Amino acid sequence: MNSETHPTDRDKGNGVELSTDEARAGATPHMTRYILGWGLILVIIGFLIVLGFGWAGT
């Protein structure tokens, strides 16, 4: 492996380019969309519960 794809302390800042996978340096599972979706649904349910208790008190 050469220094053009894997920068070292010697050549930092010299415009070394990395591929997307090398720059990411980790796995990217597609679970984020499900977590965001479920979180949004739970927030909406929470707001509906708070709204229901607010209307019941009047």
N, CA, C and O atoms as a GROMACS GRO file, in nm:
protein
  232
    1MET      N    1   0.085  -0.118   0.000
    1MET     CA    2   0.000   0.000   0.000
    1MET      C    3   0.089   0.123   0.000
    1MET      O    4   0.184   0.133   0.078
    2ASN      N    5   0.058   0.215  -0.086
    2ASN     CA    6   0.143   0.333  -0.099
    2ASN      C    7   0.086   0.452  -0.025
    2ASN      O    8  -0.028   0.448   0.023
    3SER      N    9   0.164   0.558  -0.015
    3SER     CA   10   0.123   0.676   0.060
    3SER      C   11   0.019   0.760  -0.013
    3SER      O   12  -0.035   0.853   0.045
    4GLU      N   13  -0.010   0.729  -0.140
    4GLU     CA   14  -0.111   0.805  -0.211
    4GLU      C   15  -0.252   0.770  -0.163
    4GLU      O   16  -0.341   0.855  -0.167
    5THR      N   17  -0.272   0.648  -0.119
    5THR     CA   18  -0.404   0.610  -0.071
    5THR      C   19  -0.412   0.599   0.081
    5THR      O   20  -0.521   0.599   0.136
    6HIS      N   21  -0.299   0.591   0.149
    6HIS     CA   22  -0.296   0.584   0.295
    6HIS      C   23  -0.198   0.689   0.346
    6HIS      O   24  -0.077   0.665   0.350
    7PRO      N   25  -0.250   0.806   0.386
    7PRO     CA   26  -0.160   0.913   0.430
    7PRO      C   27  -0.086   0.878   0.559
    7PRO      O   28  -0.139   0.807   0.645
    8THR      N   29   0.033   0.927   0.569
    8THR     CA   30   0.111   0.913   0.691
    8THR      C   31   0.135   1.051   0.747
    8THR      O   32   0.094   1.151   0.687
    9ASP      N   33   0.201   1.059   0.861
    9ASP     CA   34   0.231   1.189   0.919
    9ASP      C   35   0.316   1.273   0.824
    9ASP      O   36   0.308   1.396   0.826
   10ARG      N   37   0.396   1.208   0.742
   10ARG     CA   38   0.486   1.277   0.652
   10ARG      C   39   0.411   1.354   0.542
   10ARG      O   40   0.452   1.464   0.503
   11ASP      N   41   0.302   1.297   0.492
   11ASP     CA   42   0.237   1.360   0.378
   11ASP      C   43   0.097   1.415   0.409
   11ASP      O   44   0.018   1.433   0.317
   12LYS      N   45   0.066   1.441   0.534
   12LYS     CA   46  -0.064   1.501   0.567
   12LYS      C   47  -0.068   1.643   0.511
   12LYS      O   48   0.029   1.717   0.517
   13GLY      N   49  -0.184   1.678   0.457
   13GLY     CA   50  -0.201   1.812   0.403
   13GLY      C   51  -0.152   1.828   0.262
   13GLY      O   52  -0.150   1.939   0.209
   14ASN      N   53  -0.111   1.719   0.198
   14ASN     CA   54  -0.060   1.727   0.061
   14ASN      C   55  -0.164   1.687  -0.042
   14ASN      O   56  -0.128   1.649  -0.153
   15GLY      N   57  -0.293   1.694  -0.008
   15GLY     CA   58  -0.397   1.660  -0.102
   15GLY      C   59  -0.412   1.511  -0.126
   15GLY      O   60  -0.450   1.471  -0.237
   16VAL      N   61  -0.385   1.430  -0.028
   16VAL     CA   62  -0.400   1.285  -0.041
   16VAL      C   63  -0.549   1.253  -0.046
   16VAL      O   64  -0.626   1.300   0.038
   17GLU      N   65  -0.589   1.174  -0.144
   17GLU     CA   66  -0.729   1.139  -0.159
   17GLU      C   67  -0.753   0.995  -0.116
   17GLU      O   68  -0.674   0.905  -0.147
   18LEU      N   69  -0.862   0.975  -0.044
   18LEU     CA   70  -0.902   0.841   0.001
   18LEU      C   71  -1.033   0.805  -0.066
   18LEU      O   72  -1.114   0.891  -0.100
   19SER      N   73  -1.053   0.676  -0.083
   19SER     CA   74  -1.182   0.631  -0.135
   19SER      C   75  -1.287   0.648  -0.026
   19SER      O   76  -1.253   0.673   0.090
   20THR      N   77  -1.414   0.635  -0.062
   20THR     CA   78  -1.522   0.650   0.036
   20THR      C   79  -1.510   0.549   0.148
   20THR      O   80  -1.528   0.584   0.264
   21ASP      N   81  -1.480   0.424   0.114
   21ASP     CA   82  -1.470   0.321   0.218
   21ASP      C   83  -1.351   0.345   0.309
   21ASP      O   84  -1.360   0.322   0.430
   22GLU      N   85  -1.240   0.390   0.254
   22GLU     CA   86  -1.122   0.418   0.338
   22GLU      C   87  -1.146   0.536   0.430
   22GLU      O   88  -1.102   0.534   0.545
   23ALA      N   89  -1.214   0.638   0.383
   23ALA     CA   90  -1.240   0.756   0.465
   23ALA      C   91  -1.342   0.726   0.574
   23ALA      O   92  -1.334   0.782   0.684
   24ARG      N   93  -1.437   0.640   0.545
   24ARG     CA   94  -1.542   0.607   0.641
   24ARG      C   95  -1.487   0.522   0.755
   24ARG      O   96  -1.526   0.542   0.870
   25ALA      N   97  -1.400   0.431   0.726
   25ALA     CA   98  -1.332   0.346   0.824
   25ALA      C   99  -1.428   0.272   0.916
   25ALA      O  100  -1.400   0.257   1.035
   26GLY      N  101  -1.539   0.226   0.863
   26GLY     CA  102  -1.631   0.149   0.944
   26GLY      C  103  -1.749   0.101   0.863
   26GLY      O  104  -1.770   0.146   0.750
   27ALA      N  105  -1.824   0.011   0.919
   27ALA     CA  106  -1.942  -0.041   0.852
   27ALA      C  107  -2.057   0.059   0.864
   27ALA      O  108  -2.065   0.135   0.961
   28THR      N  109  -2.144   0.058   0.765
   28THR     CA  110  -2.260   0.147   0.767
   28THR      C  111  -2.386   0.065   0.747
   28THR      O  112  -2.436   0.054   0.636
   29PRO      N  113  -2.437   0.008   0.856
   29PRO     CA  114  -2.561  -0.068   0.843
   29PRO      C  115  -2.677   0.026   0.813
   29PRO      O  116  -2.673   0.144   0.847
   30HIS      N  117  -2.780  -0.028   0.749
   30HIS     CA  118  -2.893   0.055   0.708
   30HIS      C  119  -3.003   0.057   0.814
   30HIS      O  120  -3.121   0.064   0.781
   31MET      N  121  -2.964   0.050   0.940
   31MET     CA  122  -3.062   0.051   1.049
   31MET      C  123  -3.105   0.193   1.086
   31MET      O  124  -3.208   0.210   1.150
   32THR      N  125  -3.029   0.292   1.047
   32THR     CA  126  -3.056   0.430   1.087
   32THR      C  127  -3.195   0.474   1.043
   32THR      O  128  -3.266   0.540   1.119
   33ARG      N  129  -3.235   0.439   0.921
   33ARG     CA  130  -3.367   0.481   0.872
   33ARG      C  131  -3.478   0.423   0.958
   33ARG      O  132  -3.580   0.488   0.979
   34TYR      N  133  -3.459   0.300   1.009
   34TYR     CA  134  -3.562   0.240   1.093
   34TYR      C  135  -3.564   0.306   1.231
   34TYR      O  136  -3.671   0.328   1.288
   35ILE      N  137  -3.448   0.336   1.284
   35ILE     CA  138  -3.440   0.401   1.414
   35ILE      C  139  -3.504   0.539   1.408
   35ILE      O  140  -3.578   0.577   1.498
   36LEU      N  141  -3.476   0.614   1.302
   36LEU     CA  142  -3.535   0.747   1.287
   36LEU      C  143  -3.686   0.738   1.268
   36LEU      O  144  -3.761   0.819   1.322
   37GLY      N  145  -3.730   0.640   1.192
   37GLY     CA  146  -3.873   0.622   1.170
   37GLY      C  147  -3.947   0.588   1.297
   37GLY      O  148  -4.050   0.650   1.327
   38TRP      N  149  -3.897   0.491   1.372
   38TRP     CA  150  -3.961   0.454   1.498
   38TRP      C  151  -3.956   0.568   1.599
   38TRP      O  152  -4.051   0.590   1.674
   39GLY      N  153  -3.845   0.642   1.601
   39GLY     CA  154  -3.835   0.757   1.691
   39GLY      C  155  -3.939   0.863   1.658
   39GLY      O  156  -4.001   0.921   1.747
   40LEU      N  157  -3.959   0.888   1.529
   40LEU     CA  158  -4.059   0.986   1.487
   40LEU      C  159  -4.199   0.941   1.527
   40LEU      O  160  -4.279   1.021   1.576
   41ILE      N  161  -4.229   0.814   1.506
   41ILE     CA  162  -4.360   0.761   1.543
   41ILE      C  163  -4.382   0.774   1.694
   41ILE      O  164  -4.490   0.813   1.738
   42LEU      N  165  -4.280   0.742   1.773
   42LEU     CA  166  -4.294   0.750   1.919
   42LEU      C  167  -4.312   0.895   1.966
   42LEU      O  168  -4.387   0.920   2.060
   43VAL      N  169  -4.244   0.989   1.901
   43VAL     CA  170  -4.259   1.130   1.938
   43VAL      C  171  -4.402   1.176   1.906
   43VAL      O  172  -4.463   1.247   1.986
   44ILE      N  173  -4.454   1.138   1.791
   44ILE     CA  174  -4.591   1.176   1.754
   44ILE      C  175  -4.690   1.117   1.853
   44ILE      O  176  -4.783   1.186   1.895
   45ILE      N  177  -4.673   0.991   1.891
   45ILE     CA  178  -4.761   0.928   1.990
   45ILE      C  179  -4.751   1.002   2.123
   45ILE      O  180  -4.852   1.025   2.189
   46GLY      N  181  -4.630   1.038   2.162
   46GLY     CA  182  -4.611   1.112   2.287
   46GLY      C  183  -4.683   1.247   2.285
   46GLY      O  184  -4.746   1.285   2.383
   47PHE      N  185  -4.673   1.319   2.173
   47PHE     CA  186  -4.742   1.447   2.162
   47PHE      C  187  -4.894   1.428   2.164
   47PHE      O  188  -4.965   1.510   2.223
   48LEU      N  189  -4.944   1.322   2.102
   48LEU     CA  190  -5.088   1.296   2.105
   48LEU      C  191  -5.135   1.264   2.246
   48LEU      O  192  -5.244   1.306   2.285
   49ILE      N  193  -5.055   1.192   2.322
   49ILE     CA  194  -5.091   1.163   2.462
   49ILE      C  195  -5.095   1.291   2.544
   49ILE      O  196  -5.188   1.313   2.621
   50VAL      N  197  -4.993   1.376   2.528
   50VAL     CA  198  -4.989   1.503   2.601
   50VAL      C  199  -5.107   1.590   2.560
   50VAL      O  200  -5.169   1.653   2.644
   51LEU      N  201  -5.137   1.594   2.431
   51LEU     CA  202  -5.250   1.672   2.383
   51LEU      C  203  -5.381   1.618   2.440
   51LEU      O  204  -5.469   1.696   2.476
   52GLY      N  205  -5.394   1.487   2.447
   52GLY     CA  206  -5.515   1.426   2.503
   52GLY      C  207  -5.534   1.460   2.649
   52GLY      O  208  -5.646   1.489   2.691
   53PHE      N  209  -5.427   1.457   2.727
   53PHE     CA  210  -5.437   1.493   2.868
   53PHE      C  211  -5.466   1.642   2.884
   53PHE      O  212  -5.536   1.681   2.978
   54GLY      N  213  -5.416   1.724   2.796
   54GLY     CA  214  -5.443   1.868   2.802
   54GLY      C  215  -5.588   1.898   2.774
   54GLY      O  216  -5.646   1.984   2.840
   55TRP      N  217  -5.648   1.829   2.678
   55TRP     CA  218  -5.789   1.850   2.644
   55TRP      C  219  -5.881   1.791   2.751
   55TRP      O  220  -5.990   1.842   2.776
   56ALA      N  221  -5.836   1.682   2.814
   56ALA     CA  222  -5.919   1.619   2.916
   56ALA      C  223  -5.927   1.705   3.040
   56ALA      O  224  -6.024   1.697   3.115
   57GLY      N  225  -5.827   1.788   3.064
   57GLY     CA  226  -5.825   1.873   3.183
   57GLY      C  227  -5.912   1.995   3.170
   57GLY      O  228  -5.938   2.062   3.270
   58THR      N  229  -5.957   2.027   3.050
   58THR     CA  230  -6.038   2.151   3.033
   58THR      C  231  -6.185   2.124   3.041
   58THR      O  232  -6.266   2.216   3.029
   0.00000   0.00000   0.00000
